[in-house]
Amino acid sequence: MKLAKQILAIALAAAVFAAFDIAVYNVVTKRYINPNSEGMQAKSVELSKYLPFEENSEIVKLNSSFKLTDDLPVIDGAAALYPVFSAFVNAVYPKDSVRFDGENFTPDSALHYTNTRGSYKAIVDGDADLIFCAKPSEEQLAYANEKGVELELIPIGREAFVFIVNAENPVNSLTEEQVRDIYSGKILNWSEVGGKNRLINALERNEGSGSQTRMLSFMGDKEIKRNVFAALTGSAIGFSFRYYVEGIVGNSGVKMLSINGVYPDKEHIANGEYPLSSNFYAVCRKDDKNANLRALIDWILSDEGQKIIDESGYVTLE
C-alpha cells in the first residue's frame, strides 16, 4: 500500500510538471516566440530562403568584379547575419563551392550555418576560417584561450540590440534602467512602467547566443532573476537584434520598444542616437595565413561589401 501511494505521488508530480510545461508553452512561448526563432531551436532561419546562387533567394545579389577561385575561406556565422554572409558568398565565390542537401550545408561546402555558439566553436577548432557574429561570450573566449587560439574581431557593420513585446502592449518605450530593473526583478508589473496591471514575463535566450551574450553585457553587475509565476499569467518582454526581428522573423505580433525615447530604426543606429547600437564582426584566427581570407575581409569593407550590408537591411560602418 505504501509503495502504491509513493508511485501515485510520483505520477501526480510528473503530471503537474507536464501540465506546467504545456501551460508555459501555450500561454507564453507559443504566443510570443516564432517557432523558428533562435530561442526555440538552433536552426533559427530557413536556410533555403537565403541560399546563394538561387534565382528565388531573398539575399542581396551583387555581381562583383572581385572573385575568389581557390583556397576559399570556409564561412559560418550567426542567425541574424546569415542573409549577409550568404550574399557575400553569392557575390565572390564560385557556384560549385556551396553544397546544400535540402536541409543542411554538407561538410565539403564553403558556406555553413551553425549559429553563434556553433560558429565560435568552429573558428577555434579550425572548421571555419571566417565567421560573422556579435562579440563572443566569456565562455567562448575561455574556450579559445584553452585551445591557444587568439581571435581577431574586425567590425564590418552596425546593428541594434532591441527589446520586444506583444504588439498589443500599450508600453512603447522604456529607459535602460527600467529594463535592467525588469530583468533583475525590481520591477515586476507592467503597471509600474505605464502599462496594464499584469506581471512581466522577462524571457531570455539560449546561453552562448549572440543576443544572450549582449544581454548579459547590458545588465552589467545586475543578476537576471526569473519570476516563475509570471510565466503563467504575465505578458512577455524579450530581446534580440533588430534585423532578426524585422527582416528574418518578420512577426507582426510583436513590436520593438524605444529605449530612452529613441526608436531602433536604421537612422537612429547610424547617427548613434539609439543607445544600444553596437558593431557586428568578421571574426578570424590571428594565425590564419590564407591570403584570400584577408582579401575577402578587405572586400567586405569596400564599397561593394558595405553596399550588401546596407541593402540587406543592416547599417554600414559609415
Sine and cosine of phi, psi and omega as CSV:
sin_phi,cos_phi,sin_psi,cos_psi,sin_omega,cos_omega
0.00,0.00,-0.70,0.72,0.01,-1.00
-0.88,0.47,-0.69,0.73,0.01,-1.00
-0.89,0.46,-0.64,0.76,-0.01,-1.00
-0.90,0.44,-0.63,0.77,0.03,-1.00
-0.91,0.41,-0.63,0.78,0.02,-1.00
-0.90,0.43,-0.68,0.73,0.01,-1.00
-0.89,0.46,-0.67,0.74,0.02,-1.00
-0.89,0.46,-0.66,0.75,0.00,-1.00
-0.90,0.44,-0.67,0.74,0.02,-1.00
-0.90,0.44,-0.68,0.73,0.00,-1.00
-0.89,0.45,-0.66,0.75,0.02,-1.00
-0.91,0.42,-0.65,0.76,0.03,-1.00
-0.89,0.46,-0.68,0.73,0.02,-1.00
-0.89,0.46,-0.64,0.77,0.01,-1.00
-0.91,0.42,-0.63,0.78,0.02,-1.00
-0.89,0.45,-0.72,0.69,0.01,-1.00
-0.90,0.44,-0.64,0.77,0.03,-1.00
-0.90,0.44,-0.69,0.72,0.02,-1.00
-0.89,0.46,-0.63,0.78,0.02,-1.00
-0.89,0.46,-0.72,0.70,0.00,-1.00
-0.88,0.47,-0.68,0.73,0.00,-1.00
-0.90,0.43,-0.66,0.75,0.01,-1.00
-0.89,0.45,-0.69,0.72,0.03,-1.00
-0.86,0.51,-0.69,0.73,-0.02,-1.00
-0.90,0.44,-0.75,0.66,-0.09,-1.00
-0.95,0.30,-0.62,0.78,-0.10,-1.00
-0.99,0.10,-0.55,0.84,-0.12,-0.99
-0.91,-0.41,-0.92,0.38,-0.18,-0.98
-0.88,0.48,-0.75,0.67,-0.10,-1.00
-0.89,0.46,-0.61,0.79,-0.07,-1.00
-1.00,0.07,-0.14,0.99,-0.09,-1.00
-0.90,-0.43,-0.69,0.73,-0.11,-0.99
-0.97,-0.23,0.78,-0.62,0.11,-0.99
-0.86,0.52,0.71,-0.71,-0.06,-1.00
-0.89,0.46,-0.26,0.97,0.05,-1.00
-0.99,-0.13,0.19,0.98,-0.11,-0.99
-0.97,0.22,0.29,-0.96,-0.03,-1.00
-0.88,0.47,-0.50,0.87,0.01,-1.00
-0.95,0.31,-0.32,0.95,-0.05,-1.00
-0.99,-0.14,-0.58,0.82,-0.03,-1.00
-0.37,-0.93,0.33,-0.94,-0.07,-1.00
-0.91,0.42,-0.64,0.77,-0.04,-1.00
-1.00,0.10,1.00,0.06,-0.20,-0.98
-0.99,-0.11,0.09,1.00,0.12,-0.99
-0.73,-0.69,0.43,-0.90,0.11,-0.99
-0.99,0.16,0.97,-0.23,-0.11,-0.99
-0.84,0.55,-0.62,0.78,-0.09,-1.00
-0.91,0.41,-0.38,0.92,-0.01,-1.00
-0.96,0.30,-0.39,0.92,-0.10,-0.99
-0.82,-0.57,0.51,0.86,0.01,-1.00
-0.95,0.30,0.59,-0.81,0.14,-0.99
-0.96,0.28,0.38,-0.92,0.11,-0.99
0.91,0.42,0.32,0.95,0.05,-1.00
-0.93,-0.37,0.71,-0.70,-0.09,-1.00
-0.86,0.51,-0.65,0.76,-0.07,-1.00
-1.00,-0.10,0.20,0.98,0.00,-1.00
-0.90,0.43,0.55,-0.83,-0.03,-1.00
-1.00,-0.01,0.13,0.99,0.03,-1.00
-0.97,0.26,0.27,-0.96,0.15,-0.99
-0.96,0.27,0.75,-0.66,-0.04,-1.00
-0.93,-0.38,0.91,-0.42,-0.02,-1.00
-0.81,-0.59,0.78,-0.62,0.01,-1.00
-1.00,-0.03,0.99,-0.15,-0.08,-1.00
-1.00,-0.02,0.52,-0.85,0.11,-0.99
-0.98,0.18,-0.30,0.96,0.07,-1.00
-0.99,0.13,0.83,-0.56,-0.04,-1.00
-0.72,-0.70,0.59,-0.81,0.14,-0.99
-0.95,-0.32,0.69,-0.73,-0.05,-1.00
-0.84,-0.55,-0.40,0.91,0.02,-1.00
-0.57,-0.82,0.14,-0.99,-0.09,-1.00
0.73,0.68,0.76,0.64,-0.09,-1.00
-0.96,0.28,0.82,-0.57,0.11,-0.99
-0.89,0.45,0.74,-0.68,0.07,-1.00
-0.98,0.19,0.77,-0.64,-0.15,-0.99
-0.93,-0.37,0.61,-0.80,0.04,-1.00
-0.51,-0.86,0.07,-1.00,0.05,-1.00
0.20,-0.98,-0.18,-0.98,-0.09,-1.00
-0.99,0.15,0.37,-0.93,0.00,-1.00
-0.86,0.51,-0.72,0.70,-0.08,-1.00
-0.91,0.41,-0.33,0.94,-0.05,-1.00
-0.95,-0.31,0.00,1.00,-0.03,-1.00
-0.83,0.56,-0.69,0.72,0.03,-1.00
-0.87,0.50,-0.49,0.87,0.00,-1.00
-0.97,0.26,-0.78,0.63,-0.07,-1.00
-0.96,0.27,-0.38,0.93,0.16,-0.99
-0.92,0.39,-0.63,0.78,0.05,-1.00
-0.92,0.40,-0.58,0.82,0.09,-1.00
-0.86,0.51,-0.73,0.68,-0.01,-1.00
-0.88,0.48,-0.69,0.72,-0.01,-1.00
-0.86,0.51,-0.55,0.83,-0.08,-1.00
-0.98,0.19,-0.54,0.84,-0.19,-0.98
-0.77,-0.63,-0.16,0.99,-0.03,-1.00
-0.99,-0.11,0.43,-0.90,0.14,-0.99
-0.94,0.34,0.53,-0.85,-0.09,-1.00
-0.86,0.51,-0.62,0.79,-0.07,-1.00
-0.97,0.23,0.05,1.00,0.01,-1.00
-0.99,0.12,-0.24,0.97,-0.02,-1.00
-0.94,-0.33,0.80,-0.60,0.00,-1.00
-0.78,-0.62,0.84,-0.54,-0.08,-1.00
-0.76,-0.65,0.79,-0.61,-0.11,-0.99
-1.00,-0.06,0.22,0.98,-0.03,-1.00
0.97,-0.25,-0.39,0.92,0.04,-1.00
-0.77,-0.64,-0.60,0.80,-0.07,-1.00
-0.64,-0.77,0.34,-0.94,0.18,-0.98
-0.97,0.23,0.65,-0.76,-0.04,-1.00
-0.98,0.19,0.33,-0.94,-0.06,-1.00
-0.84,0.54,-0.48,0.88,-0.03,-1.00
-1.00,0.00,0.13,0.99,0.03,-1.00
-0.98,0.19,0.56,-0.83,0.06,-1.00
-0.98,0.18,-0.24,0.97,0.04,-1.00
-0.91,-0.41,0.76,-0.65,0.05,-1.00
-0.74,-0.67,0.25,-0.97,0.17,-0.99
-0.58,-0.81,0.93,-0.36,0.02,-1.00
-0.79,-0.61,0.25,0.97,-0.03,-1.00
0.92,0.39,0.01,-1.00,-0.13,-0.99
-0.86,0.52,-0.78,0.63,-0.03,-1.00
-0.86,0.50,-0.75,0.66,-0.05,-1.00
-0.91,0.41,-0.61,0.79,-0.05,-1.00
-0.95,0.30,-0.58,0.82,0.07,-1.00
-0.92,0.39,-0.58,0.81,0.09,-1.00
-0.92,0.40,-0.65,0.76,-0.03,-1.00
-0.90,0.44,-0.65,0.76,-0.03,-1.00
-0.93,0.36,-0.60,0.80,0.02,-1.00
-0.94,0.33,-0.65,0.76,-0.05,-1.00
-0.98,0.20,-0.12,0.99,0.01,-1.00
1.00,0.08,0.22,0.97,0.02,-1.00
-1.00,0.04,-0.17,0.99,0.08,-1.00
-0.66,-0.75,0.48,-0.88,0.02,-1.00
-0.98,-0.21,-0.45,0.89,-0.06,-1.00
-0.51,-0.86,0.79,-0.61,0.02,-1.00
-0.82,-0.58,0.38,-0.92,-0.05,-1.00
-0.84,-0.55,0.92,-0.40,-0.17,-0.98
-0.41,-0.91,0.16,-0.99,0.28,-0.96
-0.97,0.22,-0.01,-1.00,-0.02,-1.00
-0.87,0.50,0.53,-0.85,0.01,-1.00
-0.95,0.31,0.39,-0.92,0.08,-1.00
-0.98,0.20,0.19,-0.98,0.06,-1.00
-0.87,0.49,-0.63,0.78,0.02,-1.00
-0.90,0.43,-0.66,0.75,0.01,-1.00
-0.93,0.37,-0.62,0.78,0.07,-1.00
-0.92,0.40,-0.63,0.78,0.02,-1.00
-0.90,0.43,-0.62,0.79,0.02,-1.00
-0.91,0.42,-0.66,0.75,0.04,-1.00
-0.90,0.45,-0.68,0.74,0.01,-1.00
-0.90,0.44,-0.64,0.77,0.03,-1.00
-0.88,0.48,-0.58,0.81,-0.02,-1.00
-1.00,0.01,0.02,1.00,0.02,-1.00
0.95,0.30,0.48,0.88,-0.05,-1.00
-0.95,-0.32,0.78,-0.63,0.07,-1.00
-0.97,-0.23,0.84,-0.55,-0.05,-1.00
-1.00,-0.06,0.56,-0.83,0.09,-1.00
-0.90,-0.43,0.81,-0.58,-0.01,-1.00
-0.94,-0.33,0.89,-0.46,-0.01,-1.00
-0.94,-0.33,0.91,-0.41,0.03,-1.00
-0.88,0.47,0.72,-0.69,0.02,-1.00
-0.80,-0.60,-0.18,0.98,0.00,-1.00
-0.12,-0.99,0.00,-1.00,-0.03,-1.00
-0.79,-0.62,0.50,-0.87,-0.02,-1.00
-0.54,-0.84,0.24,-0.97,-0.01,-1.00
-0.93,-0.38,0.70,-0.71,0.17,-0.99
-1.00,0.06,0.83,-0.56,-0.17,-0.99
-0.81,-0.59,0.37,-0.93,0.10,-0.99
-0.91,-0.40,0.67,-0.74,-0.11,-0.99
-0.80,-0.59,0.56,-0.83,0.02,-1.00
-0.68,-0.73,0.15,-0.99,0.09,-1.00
-0.85,0.52,0.64,-0.76,-0.05,-1.00
-0.86,0.51,-0.41,0.91,-0.02,-1.00
-1.00,0.06,-0.11,0.99,0.02,-1.00
-0.92,0.38,0.80,-0.60,-0.04,-1.00
-0.94,0.33,-0.23,0.97,0.02,-1.00
-0.97,0.23,0.80,-0.60,-0.01,-1.00
-0.91,-0.42,-0.26,0.97,-0.07,-1.00
-0.52,-0.86,0.62,-0.78,0.12,-0.99
-0.73,-0.68,0.39,-0.92,0.16,-0.99
-1.00,0.05,0.29,-0.96,0.06,-1.00
-0.85,0.53,-0.65,0.76,-0.03,-1.00
-0.92,0.39,-0.61,0.79,0.05,-1.00
-0.89,0.46,-0.65,0.76,0.02,-1.00
-0.90,0.44,-0.69,0.72,0.03,-1.00
-0.89,0.46,-0.63,0.78,0.02,-1.00
-0.92,0.38,-0.56,0.83,0.05,-1.00
-0.90,0.43,-0.75,0.66,-0.08,-1.00
-0.97,0.24,-0.35,0.94,0.05,-1.00
-1.00,-0.04,-0.02,1.00,0.07,-1.00
1.00,0.01,0.09,1.00,0.02,-1.00
-0.97,0.24,-0.63,0.78,0.10,-1.00
-0.96,-0.28,0.84,-0.54,-0.12,-0.99
-0.92,-0.40,-0.31,0.95,-0.13,-0.99
-0.78,-0.63,0.62,-0.79,-0.01,-1.00
-0.89,0.46,-0.43,0.90,0.00,-1.00
-0.89,0.45,-0.37,0.93,0.01,-1.00
-0.96,0.27,-0.24,0.97,-0.01,-1.00
-0.81,-0.59,0.44,0.90,0.10,-1.00
1.00,-0.06,0.17,0.99,-0.02,-1.00
-0.97,-0.25,-0.29,-0.96,-0.01,-1.00
-0.98,0.21,0.23,-0.97,0.01,-1.00
-0.99,0.17,0.98,0.21,0.03,-1.00
-0.63,-0.77,0.57,-0.82,0.08,-1.00
-0.88,0.47,0.48,-0.88,0.03,-1.00
-0.99,-0.12,0.86,-0.51,0.06,-1.00
-0.99,-0.12,0.99,-0.14,-0.08,-1.00
-1.00,0.05,0.96,-0.28,-0.07,-1.00
-1.00,0.05,0.49,-0.87,0.09,-1.00
-0.89,-0.46,0.04,-1.00,0.01,-1.00
-0.89,-0.45,0.01,-1.00,-0.01,-1.00
-0.89,0.46,0.65,-0.76,0.08,-1.00
-0.86,0.50,0.73,-0.69,0.02,-1.00
1.00,0.01,-0.18,0.98,0.08,-1.00
-0.94,0.34,0.38,-0.92,-0.02,-1.00
-0.87,0.49,-0.64,0.77,-0.03,-1.00
-0.95,0.32,-0.60,0.80,0.04,-1.00
-0.92,0.39,-0.65,0.76,0.05,-1.00
-0.88,0.48,-0.68,0.73,0.02,-1.00
-0.90,0.43,-0.60,0.80,-0.01,-1.00
-0.91,0.42,-0.69,0.72,0.01,-1.00
-0.88,0.47,-0.61,0.79,0.06,-1.00
-0.91,0.42,-0.67,0.75,0.01,-1.00
-0.88,0.47,-0.63,0.78,-0.03,-1.00
-0.94,0.33,-0.42,0.91,0.00,-1.00
0.90,0.44,-0.82,-0.58,-0.04,-1.00
-1.00,-0.01,0.11,0.99,0.04,-1.00
-1.00,0.03,0.78,-0.63,-0.03,-1.00
-0.99,0.12,0.68,-0.73,0.08,-1.00
-0.97,0.24,0.77,-0.64,0.00,-1.00
-0.82,-0.58,0.80,-0.60,-0.05,-1.00
-1.00,-0.04,0.74,-0.67,0.08,-1.00
-1.00,-0.09,0.97,-0.24,-0.11,-0.99
-0.92,0.39,-0.47,0.88,0.00,-1.00
-0.94,0.35,-0.52,0.85,-0.02,-1.00
-0.93,0.37,-0.36,0.93,-0.02,-1.00
-0.90,0.44,-0.48,0.88,-0.05,-1.00
-1.00,-0.02,-0.60,0.80,-0.14,-0.99
-0.86,-0.52,-0.11,0.99,-0.13,-0.99
-1.00,0.07,0.13,-0.99,0.10,-0.99
-0.95,-0.32,0.74,-0.68,-0.25,-0.97
-0.99,0.10,0.44,-0.90,0.27,-0.96
-0.75,-0.66,0.64,-0.77,0.03,-1.00
-0.65,-0.76,-0.08,-1.00,-0.02,-1.00
-0.56,-0.83,0.40,-0.92,0.01,-1.00
-0.21,-0.98,-0.29,-0.96,0.15,-0.99
-0.97,-0.26,0.56,-0.83,-0.16,-0.99
-0.78,0.62,-0.77,0.64,-0.11,-0.99
-0.93,0.37,-0.51,0.86,0.04,-1.00
-0.88,0.48,-0.63,0.77,0.00,-1.00
-0.95,0.30,-0.74,0.67,-0.11,-0.99
-0.99,0.17,-0.70,0.71,-0.19,-0.98
-1.00,-0.07,-0.61,0.79,-0.10,-0.99
-1.00,-0.10,-0.82,0.58,-0.01,-1.00
-0.97,0.24,-0.71,0.70,0.04,-1.00
0.82,0.57,0.68,0.73,-0.08,-1.00
-1.00,0.03,0.94,-0.33,-0.03,-1.00
-0.95,0.31,-0.15,0.99,0.01,-1.00
-0.99,0.15,-0.08,1.00,0.03,-1.00
-0.82,-0.58,0.31,-0.95,0.07,-1.00
-0.69,-0.72,0.46,-0.89,0.05,-1.00
-1.00,0.02,0.61,-0.79,0.01,-1.00
-1.00,-0.02,0.55,-0.83,0.24,-0.97
-0.95,0.31,0.54,-0.84,0.08,-1.00
-0.88,-0.48,0.80,-0.60,-0.09,-1.00
0.83,0.55,0.52,0.85,0.04,-1.00
0.99,0.12,0.08,1.00,-0.04,-1.00
-0.91,-0.41,0.80,-0.60,-0.04,-1.00
-0.99,0.12,0.60,-0.80,-0.07,-1.00
-0.99,0.10,0.89,0.46,0.10,-0.99
-0.99,-0.13,0.11,-0.99,-0.08,-1.00
-0.86,0.52,-0.63,0.78,-0.03,-1.00
-0.88,0.47,-0.71,0.71,-0.05,-1.00
-0.97,0.23,-0.37,0.93,0.14,-0.99
-0.96,0.28,-0.71,0.71,-0.06,-1.00
-0.91,0.42,-0.65,0.76,-0.05,-1.00
-1.00,0.03,0.00,1.00,0.10,-1.00
0.99,0.13,0.10,1.00,-0.04,-1.00
-0.97,0.24,-0.53,0.85,0.05,-1.00
-0.95,0.32,0.84,-0.55,-0.21,-0.98
-0.95,0.31,-0.31,0.95,-0.07,-1.00
-0.94,-0.34,0.59,0.81,0.11,-0.99
-1.00,0.10,0.54,-0.84,0.03,-1.00
-0.39,-0.92,0.25,-0.97,0.02,-1.00
-0.97,0.23,0.42,-0.91,0.34,-0.94
-0.90,-0.44,0.29,-0.96,-0.33,-0.94
-0.74,-0.67,0.49,-0.87,0.35,-0.94
-1.00,-0.06,0.80,-0.59,-0.12,-0.99
-0.86,-0.50,0.76,-0.65,0.04,-1.00
-0.65,-0.76,0.14,-0.99,0.11,-0.99
-0.99,0.14,0.67,-0.75,-0.01,-1.00
-0.91,0.41,-0.39,0.92,-0.04,-1.00
-1.00,-0.06,0.14,0.99,0.00,-1.00
-0.96,0.28,0.84,-0.54,-0.10,-1.00
-0.99,-0.17,0.07,1.00,-0.02,-1.00
-0.91,0.41,0.91,-0.41,-0.03,-1.00
-0.88,0.47,-0.54,0.84,0.00,-1.00
-0.93,0.37,-0.42,0.91,0.04,-1.00
-0.89,0.45,-0.74,0.67,0.00,-1.00
-0.93,0.38,-0.59,0.81,0.03,-1.00
-0.91,0.42,-0.63,0.77,0.02,-1.00
-0.91,0.41,-0.68,0.73,0.02,-1.00
-0.88,0.47,-0.68,0.73,0.03,-1.00
-0.87,0.50,-0.63,0.77,0.01,-1.00
-0.92,0.39,-0.63,0.78,0.03,-1.00
-0.87,0.49,-0.56,0.83,0.01,-1.00
-0.99,0.11,-0.12,0.99,0.02,-1.00
-0.98,0.20,0.06,-1.00,0.00,-1.00
-0.85,0.52,-0.63,0.77,-0.02,-1.00
-0.91,0.41,-0.75,0.67,0.00,-1.00
-0.89,0.46,-0.66,0.75,0.01,-1.00
-0.93,0.36,-0.50,0.87,0.07,-1.00
-0.90,0.44,-0.65,0.76,0.05,-1.00
-0.88,0.47,-0.69,0.73,0.02,-1.00
-0.87,0.50,-0.72,0.70,-0.02,-1.00
-0.90,0.43,-0.76,0.65,-0.07,-1.00
-0.96,0.28,-0.27,0.96,0.11,-0.99
-0.98,0.20,-0.20,0.98,0.04,-1.00
0.95,-0.33,0.05,1.00,0.01,-1.00
-0.99,-0.11,-0.10,-0.99,-0.03,-1.00
-0.90,-0.44,0.74,-0.67,-0.01,-1.00
-0.97,0.24,0.21,-0.98,-0.01,-1.00
-0.89,0.46,-0.53,0.85,-0.06,-1.00
-0.99,-0.11,0.00,0.00,0.00,0.00
